[in-house]
Amino acid sequence: MIIDDEHLDFIFKNLYVTDIKNIEPIRKCINSNLSSATAEFILKLLAKKTIWKPLFPGDFVKLRIPADLKSEIYELDVLMDLGLYDNNYIFGEVQSDVNTWRDHNPYTPMMTIHIFIHDKEKKIKRVSMQVNSATLTKIKKEEIPYYT
């Protein structure tokens, strides 16, 4: 997603305190250093109807089935039977942000998570994927039917 400076200014203008003397250079600095992935993440957060919570390694999450999760590696009815699919959501566990070379950043646009699916013997299996953080909803482990 490509977002130009004019659109960023329009989106963020009400987020800045306007009585700061150097607000314009600050806005330009933020806009010029904001990656397209971060801009997309912020736009998704702005569009969410629910409060998004920062994510840390070990947190459990629910998400819609990612388009790049190949359907031949799981069967939806098996996921349902195992308690790994509920109300159009699958589940996973946060591993890290995608920048493993520095301390974890809970506000990074992409997270590496282990999505819970199943193997050929219909036992739980974890598949590592990078997913847009704004598409993840933090939940308690007990909210995953598999664990209840």
PyMOL commands that set and color helices and strands:
alter all, ss='L'
color gray80, all
select helices_A, chain A and resi 5-15+23-33+36-47+71-73+76-82+133-135+141-143+145-147
alter helices_A, ss='H'
color red, helices_A
select strands_A, chain A and resi 60-63+85-86+89-97+110-118+124-132+137-139
alter strands_A, ss='S'
color yellow, strands_A
deselect
rebuild
show_as cartoon
